[in-house]
Amino acid sequence: MDETKIDRTAMGRLAKGLAFIIGATHPATVAMQTAADSGTEKDVKAARALFLKLKPGDRRAAMDMISD
């Protein structure tokens, strides 16, 4: 995954997708929602790092859920 920036709205949608796929209490989901709420660089980096640790299928499914 490249260093593409995503806006806070997209992160919020991605958090909802992750909640459906891996659960609302999973650390990656919580981090993504926190990053969407705060928008700070620290939170975004943490969310991205946890997102990249997910199984490729889970990442792809979450991204497919938010694609327009």
PDB file of N, CA, C and O in Angstrom:
ATOM      1  N   MET A   1       0.849  -1.166   0.000  1.00  0.00           N
ATOM      2  CA  MET A   1       0.000   0.000   0.000  1.00  0.00           C
ATOM      3  C   MET A   1       0.897   1.231   0.000  1.00  0.00           C
ATOM      4  O   MET A   1       1.879   1.297   0.740  1.00  0.00           O
ATOM      5  N   ASP A   2       0.554   2.194  -0.827  1.00  0.00           N
ATOM      6  CA  ASP A   2       1.390   3.379  -0.921  1.00  0.00           C
ATOM      7  C   ASP A   2       1.017   4.403   0.147  1.00  0.00           C
ATOM      8  O   ASP A   2       0.158   4.151   0.992  1.00  0.00           O
ATOM      9  N   GLU A   3       1.664   5.545   0.096  1.00  0.00           N
ATOM     10  CA  GLU A   3       1.471   6.600   1.099  1.00  0.00           C
ATOM     11  C   GLU A   3       0.300   7.516   0.760  1.00  0.00           C
ATOM     12  O   GLU A   3       0.334   8.698   1.102  1.00  0.00           O
ATOM     13  N   THR A   4      -0.715   7.011   0.109  1.00  0.00           N
ATOM     14  CA  THR A   4      -1.859   7.805  -0.291  1.00  0.00           C
ATOM     15  C   THR A   4      -2.566   8.373   0.929  1.00  0.00           C
ATOM     16  O   THR A   4      -2.818   7.666   1.905  1.00  0.00           O
ATOM     17  N   LYS A   5      -2.881   9.654   0.857  1.00  0.00           N
ATOM     18  CA  LYS A   5      -3.629  10.307   1.939  1.00  0.00           C
ATOM     19  C   LYS A   5      -5.118  10.072   1.706  1.00  0.00           C
ATOM     20  O   LYS A   5      -5.598  10.160   0.575  1.00  0.00           O
ATOM     21  N   ILE A   6      -5.835   9.777   2.769  1.00  0.00           N
ATOM     22  CA  ILE A   6      -7.283   9.679   2.660  1.00  0.00           C
ATOM     23  C   ILE A   6      -7.895  10.668   3.631  1.00  0.00           C
ATOM     24  O   ILE A   6      -7.330  10.953   4.687  1.00  0.00           O
ATOM     25  N   ASP A   7      -9.041  11.181   3.268  1.00  0.00           N
ATOM     26  CA  ASP A   7      -9.657  12.188   4.117  1.00  0.00           C
ATOM     27  C   ASP A   7     -10.360  11.542   5.310  1.00  0.00           C
ATOM     28  O   ASP A   7     -10.526  10.324   5.371  1.00  0.00           O
ATOM     29  N   ARG A   8     -10.761  12.379   6.241  1.00  0.00           N
ATOM     30  CA  ARG A   8     -11.367  11.887   7.476  1.00  0.00           C
ATOM     31  C   ARG A   8     -12.675  11.157   7.211  1.00  0.00           C
ATOM     32  O   ARG A   8     -12.998  10.191   7.902  1.00  0.00           O
ATOM     33  N   THR A   9     -13.423  11.609   6.225  1.00  0.00           N
ATOM     34  CA  THR A   9     -14.686  10.953   5.888  1.00  0.00           C
ATOM     35  C   THR A   9     -14.436   9.524   5.419  1.00  0.00           C
ATOM     36  O   THR A   9     -15.140   8.597   5.820  1.00  0.00           O
ATOM     37  N   ALA A  10     -13.419   9.352   4.559  1.00  0.00           N
ATOM     38  CA  ALA A  10     -13.087   8.019   4.060  1.00  0.00           C
ATOM     39  C   ALA A  10     -12.599   7.120   5.195  1.00  0.00           C
ATOM     40  O   ALA A  10     -12.916   5.931   5.228  1.00  0.00           O
ATOM     41  N   MET A  11     -11.824   7.690   6.128  1.00  0.00           N
ATOM     42  CA  MET A  11     -11.361   6.891   7.271  1.00  0.00           C
ATOM     43  C   MET A  11     -12.545   6.443   8.122  1.00  0.00           C
ATOM     44  O   MET A  11     -12.558   5.317   8.619  1.00  0.00           O
ATOM     45  N   GLY A  12     -13.526   7.302   8.292  1.00  0.00           N
ATOM     46  CA  GLY A  12     -14.720   6.931   9.047  1.00  0.00           C
ATOM     47  C   GLY A  12     -15.481   5.811   8.361  1.00  0.00           C
ATOM     48  O   GLY A  12     -15.960   4.887   9.018  1.00  0.00           O
ATOM     49  N   ARG A  13     -15.594   5.891   7.037  1.00  0.00           N
ATOM     50  CA  ARG A  13     -16.266   4.829   6.286  1.00  0.00           C
ATOM     51  C   ARG A  13     -15.469   3.530   6.365  1.00  0.00           C
ATOM     52  O   ARG A  13     -16.041   2.446   6.475  1.00  0.00           O
ATOM     53  N   LEU A  14     -14.164   3.648   6.309  1.00  0.00           N
ATOM     54  CA  LEU A  14     -13.306   2.474   6.415  1.00  0.00           C
ATOM     55  C   LEU A  14     -13.435   1.845   7.801  1.00  0.00           C
ATOM     56  O   LEU A  14     -13.438   0.620   7.927  1.00  0.00           O
ATOM     57  N   ALA A  15     -13.539   2.666   8.831  1.00  0.00           N
ATOM     58  CA  ALA A  15     -13.734   2.150  10.191  1.00  0.00           C
ATOM     59  C   ALA A  15     -15.032   1.365  10.287  1.00  0.00           C
ATOM     60  O   ALA A  15     -15.078   0.323  10.941  1.00  0.00           O
ATOM     61  N   LYS A  16     -16.090   1.855   9.642  1.00  0.00           N
ATOM     62  CA  LYS A  16     -17.369   1.129   9.651  1.00  0.00           C
ATOM     63  C   LYS A  16     -17.245  -0.203   8.918  1.00  0.00           C
ATOM     64  O   LYS A  16     -17.804  -1.211   9.352  1.00  0.00           O
ATOM     65  N   GLY A  17     -16.513  -0.204   7.812  1.00  0.00           N
ATOM     66  CA  GLY A  17     -16.286  -1.445   7.082  1.00  0.00           C
ATOM     67  C   GLY A  17     -15.487  -2.439   7.908  1.00  0.00           C
ATOM     68  O   GLY A  17     -15.797  -3.630   7.933  1.00  0.00           O
ATOM     69  N   LEU A  18     -14.461  -1.946   8.582  1.00  0.00           N
ATOM     70  CA  LEU A  18     -13.659  -2.814   9.437  1.00  0.00           C
ATOM     71  C   LEU A  18     -14.487  -3.366  10.590  1.00  0.00           C
ATOM     72  O   LEU A  18     -14.325  -4.523  10.978  1.00  0.00           O
ATOM     73  N   ALA A  19     -15.368  -2.545  11.133  1.00  0.00           N
ATOM     74  CA  ALA A  19     -16.225  -3.014  12.231  1.00  0.00           C
ATOM     75  C   ALA A  19     -17.070  -4.191  11.770  1.00  0.00           C
ATOM     76  O   ALA A  19     -17.288  -5.138  12.526  1.00  0.00           O
ATOM     77  N   PHE A  20     -17.541  -4.134  10.541  1.00  0.00           N
ATOM     78  CA  PHE A  20     -18.353  -5.226  10.010  1.00  0.00           C
ATOM     79  C   PHE A  20     -17.508  -6.479   9.764  1.00  0.00           C
ATOM     80  O   PHE A  20     -17.957  -7.596  10.022  1.00  0.00           O
ATOM     81  N   ILE A  21     -16.300  -6.291   9.273  1.00  0.00           N
ATOM     82  CA  ILE A  21     -15.462  -7.421   8.878  1.00  0.00           C
ATOM     83  C   ILE A  21     -14.731  -8.063  10.054  1.00  0.00           C
ATOM     84  O   ILE A  21     -14.743  -9.285  10.198  1.00  0.00           O
ATOM     85  N   ILE A  22     -14.094  -7.244  10.895  1.00  0.00           N
ATOM     86  CA  ILE A  22     -13.272  -7.809  11.969  1.00  0.00           C
ATOM     87  C   ILE A  22     -13.782  -7.482  13.367  1.00  0.00           C
ATOM     88  O   ILE A  22     -13.242  -7.979  14.356  1.00  0.00           O
ATOM     89  N   GLY A  23     -14.810  -6.657  13.456  1.00  0.00           N
ATOM     90  CA  GLY A  23     -15.395  -6.342  14.752  1.00  0.00           C
ATOM     91  C   GLY A  23     -15.086  -4.933  15.215  1.00  0.00           C
ATOM     92  O   GLY A  23     -14.020  -4.388  14.931  1.00  0.00           O
ATOM     93  N   ALA A  24     -16.029  -4.356  15.927  1.00  0.00           N
ATOM     94  CA  ALA A  24     -15.913  -2.965  16.373  1.00  0.00           C
ATOM     95  C   ALA A  24     -14.855  -2.765  17.451  1.00  0.00           C
ATOM     96  O   ALA A  24     -14.363  -1.652  17.636  1.00  0.00           O
ATOM     97  N   THR A  25     -14.504  -3.828  18.161  1.00  0.00           N
ATOM     98  CA  THR A  25     -13.539  -3.683  19.252  1.00  0.00           C
ATOM     99  C   THR A  25     -12.114  -4.065  18.844  1.00  0.00           C
ATOM    100  O   THR A  25     -11.194  -3.984  19.658  1.00  0.00           O
ATOM    101  N   HIS A  26     -11.930  -4.476  17.601  1.00  0.00           N
ATOM    102  CA  HIS A  26     -10.590  -4.828  17.114  1.00  0.00           C
ATOM    103  C   HIS A  26      -9.722  -3.563  17.147  1.00  0.00           C
ATOM    104  O   HIS A  26     -10.200  -2.480  16.809  1.00  0.00           O
ATOM    105  N   PRO A  27      -8.457  -3.691  17.550  1.00  0.00           N
ATOM    106  CA  PRO A  27      -7.589  -2.511  17.644  1.00  0.00           C
ATOM    107  C   PRO A  27      -7.487  -1.698  16.346  1.00  0.00           C
ATOM    108  O   PRO A  27      -7.401  -0.471  16.397  1.00  0.00           O
ATOM    109  N   ALA A  28      -7.496  -2.360  15.196  1.00  0.00           N
ATOM    110  CA  ALA A  28      -7.415  -1.630  13.924  1.00  0.00           C
ATOM    111  C   ALA A  28      -8.671  -0.796  13.692  1.00  0.00           C
ATOM    112  O   ALA A  28      -8.594   0.325  13.189  1.00  0.00           O
ATOM    113  N   THR A  29      -9.808  -1.337  14.054  1.00  0.00           N
ATOM    114  CA  THR A  29     -11.067  -0.608  13.895  1.00  0.00           C
ATOM    115  C   THR A  29     -11.103   0.601  14.823  1.00  0.00           C
ATOM    116  O   THR A  29     -11.469   1.702  14.414  1.00  0.00           O
ATOM    117  N   VAL A  30     -10.723   0.383  16.064  1.00  0.00           N
ATOM    118  CA  VAL A  30     -10.714   1.478  17.049  1.00  0.00           C
ATOM    119  C   VAL A  30      -9.743   2.569  16.612  1.00  0.00           C
ATOM    120  O   VAL A  30     -10.063   3.754  16.699  1.00  0.00           O
ATOM    121  N   ALA A  31      -8.565   2.179  16.146  1.00  0.00           N
ATOM    122  CA  ALA A  31      -7.564   3.147  15.704  1.00  0.00           C
ATOM    123  C   ALA A  31      -8.052   3.933  14.490  1.00  0.00           C
ATOM    124  O   ALA A  31      -7.822   5.139  14.396  1.00  0.00           O
ATOM    125  N   MET A  32      -8.719   3.258  13.569  1.00  0.00           N
ATOM    126  CA  MET A  32      -9.227   3.938  12.379  1.00  0.00           C
ATOM    127  C   MET A  32     -10.312   4.943  12.755  1.00  0.00           C
ATOM    128  O   MET A  32     -10.352   6.047  12.211  1.00  0.00           O
ATOM    129  N   GLN A  33     -11.185   4.569  13.678  1.00  0.00           N
ATOM    130  CA  GLN A  33     -12.236   5.490  14.108  1.00  0.00           C
ATOM    131  C   GLN A  33     -11.635   6.681  14.855  1.00  0.00           C
ATOM    132  O   GLN A  33     -12.076   7.817  14.678  1.00  0.00           O
ATOM    133  N   THR A  34     -10.640   6.422  15.678  1.00  0.00           N
ATOM    134  CA  THR A  34      -9.957   7.505  16.396  1.00  0.00           C
ATOM    135  C   THR A  34      -9.303   8.465  15.409  1.00  0.00           C
ATOM    136  O   THR A  34      -9.388   9.682  15.574  1.00  0.00           O
ATOM    137  N   ALA A  35      -8.650   7.922  14.386  1.00  0.00           N
ATOM    138  CA  ALA A  35      -8.015   8.764  13.376  1.00  0.00           C
ATOM    139  C   ALA A  35      -9.053   9.577  12.605  1.00  0.00           C
ATOM    140  O   ALA A  35      -8.817  10.739  12.276  1.00  0.00           O
ATOM    141  N   ALA A  36     -10.195   8.967  12.321  1.00  0.00           N
ATOM    142  CA  ALA A  36     -11.259   9.687  11.618  1.00  0.00           C
ATOM    143  C   ALA A  36     -11.805  10.815  12.480  1.00  0.00           C
ATOM    144  O   ALA A  36     -12.123  11.888  11.969  1.00  0.00           O
ATOM    145  N   ASP A  37     -11.914  10.583  13.773  1.00  0.00           N
ATOM    146  CA  ASP A  37     -12.456  11.594  14.677  1.00  0.00           C
ATOM    147  C   ASP A  37     -11.477  12.745  14.906  1.00  0.00           C
ATOM    148  O   ASP A  37     -11.863  13.913  14.874  1.00  0.00           O
ATOM    149  N   SER A  38     -10.209  12.406  15.136  1.00  0.00           N
ATOM    150  CA  SER A  38      -9.239  13.444  15.497  1.00  0.00           C
ATOM    151  C   SER A  38      -8.526  14.043  14.287  1.00  0.00           C
ATOM    152  O   SER A  38      -8.327  15.256  14.210  1.00  0.00           O
ATOM    153  N   GLY A  39      -8.146  13.189  13.353  1.00  0.00           N
ATOM    154  CA  GLY A  39      -7.434  13.646  12.172  1.00  0.00           C
ATOM    155  C   GLY A  39      -5.976  14.004  12.413  1.00  0.00           C
ATOM    156  O   GLY A  39      -5.310  14.528  11.520  1.00  0.00           O
ATOM    157  N   THR A  40      -5.468  13.724  13.623  1.00  0.00           N
ATOM    158  CA  THR A  40      -4.070  14.055  13.897  1.00  0.00           C
ATOM    159  C   THR A  40      -3.146  13.084  13.165  1.00  0.00           C
ATOM    160  O   THR A  40      -3.504  11.932  12.917  1.00  0.00           O
ATOM    161  N   GLU A  41      -1.966  13.564  12.829  1.00  0.00           N
ATOM    162  CA  GLU A  41      -1.004  12.745  12.097  1.00  0.00           C
ATOM    163  C   GLU A  41      -0.621  11.500  12.894  1.00  0.00           C
ATOM    164  O   GLU A  41      -0.448  10.423  12.324  1.00  0.00           O
ATOM    165  N   LYS A  42      -0.490  11.646  14.196  1.00  0.00           N
ATOM    166  CA  LYS A  42      -0.130  10.516  15.072  1.00  0.00           C
ATOM    167  C   LYS A  42      -1.200   9.421  14.993  1.00  0.00           C
ATOM    168  O   LYS A  42      -0.873   8.242  14.852  1.00  0.00           O
ATOM    169  N   ASP A  43      -2.463   9.806  15.083  1.00  0.00           N
ATOM    170  CA  ASP A  43      -3.553   8.828  15.031  1.00  0.00           C
ATOM    171  C   ASP A  43      -3.664   8.182  13.652  1.00  0.00           C
ATOM    172  O   ASP A  43      -3.934   6.986  13.543  1.00  0.00           O
ATOM    173  N   VAL A  44      -3.459   8.967  12.608  1.00  0.00           N
ATOM    174  CA  VAL A  44      -3.527   8.443  11.247  1.00  0.00           C
ATOM    175  C   VAL A  44      -2.415   7.421  11.024  1.00  0.00           C
ATOM    176  O   VAL A  44      -2.652   6.369  10.430  1.00  0.00           O
ATOM    177  N   LYS A  45      -1.204   7.721  11.497  1.00  0.00           N
ATOM    178  CA  LYS A  45      -0.082   6.780  11.354  1.00  0.00           C
ATOM    179  C   LYS A  45      -0.357   5.474  12.101  1.00  0.00           C
ATOM    180  O   LYS A  45      -0.083   4.389  11.588  1.00  0.00           O
ATOM    181  N   ALA A  46      -0.895   5.586  13.308  1.00  0.00           N
ATOM    182  CA  ALA A  46      -1.197   4.386  14.092  1.00  0.00           C
ATOM    183  C   ALA A  46      -2.263   3.541  13.404  1.00  0.00           C
ATOM    184  O   ALA A  46      -2.154   2.317  13.348  1.00  0.00           O
ATOM    185  N   ALA A  47      -3.289   4.198  12.886  1.00  0.00           N
ATOM    186  CA  ALA A  47      -4.363   3.471  12.197  1.00  0.00           C
ATOM    187  C   ALA A  47      -3.834   2.787  10.945  1.00  0.00           C
ATOM    188  O   ALA A  47      -4.180   1.639  10.666  1.00  0.00           O
ATOM    189  N   ARG A  48      -3.002   3.488  10.195  1.00  0.00           N
ATOM    190  CA  ARG A  48      -2.439   2.912   8.974  1.00  0.00           C
ATOM    191  C   ARG A  48      -1.574   1.698   9.299  1.00  0.00           C
ATOM    192  O   ARG A  48      -1.640   0.680   8.610  1.00  0.00           O
ATOM    193  N   ALA A  49      -0.769   1.810  10.343  1.00  0.00           N
ATOM    194  CA  ALA A  49       0.108   0.696  10.722  1.00  0.00           C
ATOM    195  C   ALA A  49      -0.715  -0.534  11.097  1.00  0.00           C
ATOM    196  O   ALA A  49      -0.393  -1.647  10.680  1.00  0.00           O
ATOM    197  N   LEU A  50      -1.768  -0.342  11.877  1.00  0.00           N
ATOM    198  CA  LEU A  50      -2.607  -1.477  12.259  1.00  0.00           C
ATOM    199  C   LEU A  50      -3.374  -2.023  11.068  1.00  0.00           C
ATOM    200  O   LEU A  50      -3.576  -3.233  10.962  1.00  0.00           O
ATOM    201  N   PHE A  51      -3.803  -1.145  10.174  1.00  0.00           N
ATOM    202  CA  PHE A  51      -4.510  -1.584   8.973  1.00  0.00           C
ATOM    203  C   PHE A  51      -3.608  -2.471   8.122  1.00  0.00           C
ATOM    204  O   PHE A  51      -4.057  -3.489   7.596  1.00  0.00           O
ATOM    205  N   LEU A  52      -2.354  -2.095   7.984  1.00  0.00           N
ATOM    206  CA  LEU A  52      -1.419  -2.872   7.171  1.00  0.00           C
ATOM    207  C   LEU A  52      -1.082  -4.227   7.787  1.00  0.00           C
ATOM    208  O   LEU A  52      -0.631  -5.128   7.080  1.00  0.00           O
ATOM    209  N   LYS A  53      -1.292  -4.384   9.092  1.00  0.00           N
ATOM    210  CA  LYS A  53      -1.032  -5.664   9.749  1.00  0.00           C
ATOM    211  C   LYS A  53      -2.178  -6.661   9.568  1.00  0.00           C
ATOM    212  O   LYS A  53      -2.032  -7.843   9.878  1.00  0.00           O
ATOM    213  N   LEU A  54      -3.312  -6.180   9.068  1.00  0.00           N
ATOM    214  CA  LEU A  54      -4.443  -7.074   8.842  1.00  0.00           C
ATOM    215  C   LEU A  54      -4.138  -8.037   7.700  1.00  0.00           C
ATOM    216  O   LEU A  54      -3.248  -7.785   6.888  1.00  0.00           O
ATOM    217  N   LYS A  55      -4.879  -9.137   7.642  1.00  0.00           N
ATOM    218  CA  LYS A  55      -4.742 -10.073   6.536  1.00  0.00           C
ATOM    219  C   LYS A  55      -5.107  -9.348   5.242  1.00  0.00           C
ATOM    220  O   LYS A  55      -6.001  -8.501   5.236  1.00  0.00           O
ATOM    221  N   PRO A  56      -4.425  -9.674   4.156  1.00  0.00           N
ATOM    222  CA  PRO A  56      -4.724  -9.004   2.887  1.00  0.00           C
ATOM    223  C   PRO A  56      -6.202  -9.094   2.486  1.00  0.00           C
ATOM    224  O   PRO A  56      -6.756  -8.140   1.940  1.00  0.00           O
ATOM    225  N   GLY A  57      -6.823 -10.208   2.747  1.00  0.00           N
ATOM    226  CA  GLY A  57      -8.237 -10.365   2.411  1.00  0.00           C
ATOM    227  C   GLY A  57      -9.130  -9.427   3.200  1.00  0.00           C
ATOM    228  O   GLY A  57     -10.108  -8.899   2.671  1.00  0.00           O
ATOM    229  N   ASP A  58      -8.795  -9.219   4.472  1.00  0.00           N
ATOM    230  CA  ASP A  58      -9.568  -8.294   5.304  1.00  0.00           C
ATOM    231  C   ASP A  58      -9.376  -6.853   4.832  1.00  0.00           C
ATOM    232  O   ASP A  58     -10.329  -6.076   4.784  1.00  0.00           O
ATOM    233  N   ARG A  59      -8.141  -6.507   4.487  1.00  0.00           N
ATOM    234  CA  ARG A  59      -7.877  -5.153   3.970  1.00  0.00           C
ATOM    235  C   ARG A  59      -8.641  -4.912   2.676  1.00  0.00           C
ATOM    236  O   ARG A  59      -9.275  -3.871   2.503  1.00  0.00           O
ATOM    237  N   ARG A  60      -8.578  -5.872   1.777  1.00  0.00           N
ATOM    238  CA  ARG A  60      -9.241  -5.743   0.486  1.00  0.00           C
ATOM    239  C   ARG A  60     -10.752  -5.646   0.653  1.00  0.00           C
ATOM    240  O   ARG A  60     -11.406  -4.846  -0.016  1.00  0.00           O
ATOM    241  N   ALA A  61     -11.304  -6.463   1.548  1.00  0.00           N
ATOM    242  CA  ALA A  61     -12.747  -6.425   1.777  1.00  0.00           C
ATOM    243  C   ALA A  61     -13.183  -5.070   2.328  1.00  0.00           C
ATOM    244  O   ALA A  61     -14.213  -4.536   1.917  1.00  0.00           O
ATOM    245  N   ALA A  62     -12.415  -4.518   3.247  1.00  0.00           N
ATOM    246  CA  ALA A  62     -12.750  -3.206   3.802  1.00  0.00           C
ATOM    247  C   ALA A  62     -12.667  -2.127   2.719  1.00  0.00           C
ATOM    248  O   ALA A  62     -13.536  -1.258   2.642  1.00  0.00           O
ATOM    249  N   MET A  63     -11.637  -2.179   1.895  1.00  0.00           N
ATOM    250  CA  MET A  63     -11.498  -1.191   0.831  1.00  0.00           C
ATOM    251  C   MET A  63     -12.617  -1.334  -0.196  1.00  0.00           C
ATOM    252  O   MET A  63     -13.112  -0.338  -0.721  1.00  0.00           O
ATOM    253  N   ASP A  64     -13.015  -2.576  -0.481  1.00  0.00           N
ATOM    254  CA  ASP A  64     -14.127  -2.798  -1.421  1.00  0.00           C
ATOM    255  C   ASP A  64     -15.432  -2.235  -0.884  1.00  0.00           C
ATOM    256  O   ASP A  64     -16.276  -1.765  -1.648  1.00  0.00           O
ATOM    257  N   MET A  65     -15.593  -2.283   0.427  1.00  0.00           N
ATOM    258  CA  MET A  65     -16.826  -1.778   1.029  1.00  0.00           C
ATOM    259  C   MET A  65     -16.957  -0.263   0.899  1.00  0.00           C
ATOM    260  O   MET A  65     -18.068   0.264   0.856  1.00  0.00           O
ATOM    261  N   ILE A  66     -15.824   0.440   0.835  1.00  0.00           N
ATOM    262  CA  ILE A  66     -15.909   1.903   0.751  1.00  0.00           C
ATOM    263  C   ILE A  66     -15.763   2.424  -0.672  1.00  0.00           C
ATOM    264  O   ILE A  66     -15.922   3.621  -0.911  1.00  0.00           O
ATOM    265  N   SER A  67     -15.461   1.534  -1.627  1.00  0.00           N
ATOM    266  CA  SER A  67     -15.303   2.013  -2.999  1.00  0.00           C
ATOM    267  C   SER A  67     -16.658   2.442  -3.546  1.00  0.00           C
ATOM    268  O   SER A  67     -17.683   1.806  -3.305  1.00  0.00           O
ATOM    269  N   ASP A  68     -16.627   3.524  -4.277  1.00  0.00           N
ATOM    270  CA  ASP A  68     -17.876   4.082  -4.830  1.00  0.00           C
ATOM    271  C   ASP A  68     -18.209   3.506  -6.160  1.00  0.00           C
ATOM    272  O   ASP A  68     -19.224   3.869  -6.754  1.00  0.00           O
TER     273      ASP A  68
END
